[in-house]
Amino acid sequence: MIDIAHIHPMLVHFPLALFPVAIGAQLLAMLRGHDLFGRSCLSSTAMTLLALAAAGAVVAAVFGDMALDKALDAGVQMATMEDHEELGQLSAVLLSVLAVAGLWLYRKAGSSLVVSRLFVVACLVVLVVLLTTAWFGGQLVYEHGINVLVSPH
């Protein structure tokens, strides 16, 4: 059976892949002159990907808490994992807020160009937070070997 601590690294790749593609679809929709919250194919795709990325981030954060508990049980100090944990929770919250706001605006079926631009800027800021979270997670695995099985040679 798969170790519960190994589910988290599998799940984090969903928001890491879906969210930048959602932003790309948003930018492409705007470049083509579509309302970001209108009913064009690109706008609808962007909102769907954003919602899926947010859901993936929440699930990854839940499994991240489980992986954290396992690492603590194995003797890893909380200070080693603290930045990644806090940024992971922040990423899940920020993505969820963006998804709810985006879906609310989408449901209204339209917005001004200023609102669309501000929304894309907010998405780019959250993307930086998400990528920073991923960087800290990579440090935990590749520099500290946290929750990694070492194969005997």
Backbone hydrogen bonds, N-H to C=O, Kabsch-Sander energy under -0.5 kcal/mol:
donor,donor_aa,acceptor,acceptor_aa,energy
6,H,3,D,-1.9
7,I,4,I,-1.1
8,H,4,I,-0.7
10,M,6,H,-0.8
11,L,7,I,-2.2
12,V,8,H,-2.1
13,H,10,M,-0.7
14,F,11,L,-1.8
16,L,12,V,-1.6
17,A,13,H,-1.5
18,L,14,F,-3.2
19,F,15,P,-2.0
21,V,17,A,-1.2
22,A,18,L,-2.4
23,I,19,F,-2.3
24,G,20,P,-2.4
25,A,21,V,-2.4
26,Q,22,A,-2.2
27,L,23,I,-2.8
28,L,24,G,-2.5
29,A,25,A,-2.5
30,M,26,Q,-2.5
31,L,27,L,-2.6
32,R,28,L,-1.8
33,G,30,M,-1.5
34,H,29,A,-2.7
38,G,35,D,-2.0
44,S,40,S,-2.6
45,T,41,C,-2.5
46,A,42,L,-2.7
47,M,43,S,-2.2
48,T,44,S,-2.3
49,L,45,T,-2.8
50,L,46,A,-2.3
51,A,47,M,-2.3
52,L,48,T,-2.4
53,A,49,L,-2.5
54,A,50,L,-2.3
55,A,51,A,-2.4
56,G,52,L,-2.5
57,A,53,A,-2.2
58,V,54,A,-2.1
59,V,55,A,-2.3
60,A,56,G,-2.6
61,A,57,A,-2.2
62,V,58,V,-2.1
63,F,59,V,-2.3
64,G,60,A,-2.0
65,D,61,A,-2.0
66,M,62,V,-1.4
67,A,63,F,-2.3
68,L,64,G,-2.5
69,D,65,D,-2.2
70,K,66,M,-2.0
71,A,67,A,-2.3
72,L,68,L,-2.7
73,D,69,D,-2.4
74,A,70,K,-1.3
75,G,72,L,-1.5
76,V,71,A,-2.4
80,T,77,Q,-1.1
81,M,77,Q,-0.7
81,M,78,M,-1.0
82,E,78,M,-1.3
85,E,81,M,-2.4
86,E,82,E,-2.7
87,L,83,D,-2.5
88,G,84,H,-2.4
89,Q,85,E,-2.2
90,L,86,E,-2.3
91,S,87,L,-2.9
92,A,88,G,-2.1
93,V,89,Q,-2.3
94,L,90,L,-3.1
95,L,91,S,-2.6
96,S,92,A,-1.9
97,V,93,V,-2.6
98,L,94,L,-2.5
99,A,95,L,-2.6
100,V,96,S,-2.7
101,A,97,V,-2.8
102,G,98,L,-3.2
103,L,99,A,-2.8
104,W,100,V,-2.1
105,L,101,A,-2.5
106,Y,102,G,-2.6
107,R,103,L,-2.3
108,K,104,W,-1.6
109,A,105,L,-0.5
109,A,106,Y,-1.1
110,G,105,L,-1.1
116,S,112,S,-2.2
117,R,113,L,-2.5
118,L,114,V,-2.6
119,F,115,V,-2.3
120,V,116,S,-2.1
121,V,117,R,-2.3
122,A,118,L,-2.5
123,C,119,F,-2.3
124,L,120,V,-2.3
125,V,121,V,-2.2
126,V,122,A,-2.4
127,L,123,C,-2.2
128,V,124,L,-1.7
129,V,125,V,-1.7
130,L,126,V,-2.7
131,L,127,L,-2.7
132,T,128,V,-2.1
133,T,129,V,-2.3
134,A,130,L,-2.2
135,W,131,L,-2.1
136,F,132,T,-2.3
137,G,133,T,-2.1
138,G,134,A,-2.5
139,Q,135,W,-2.0
140,L,136,F,-1.8
141,V,137,G,-1.7
142,Y,138,G,-3.3
143,E,139,Q,-1.9
144,H,139,Q,-1.3
145,G,141,V,-0.9
146,I,140,L,-2.5
148,V,145,G,-1.4
151,S,149,L,-0.6
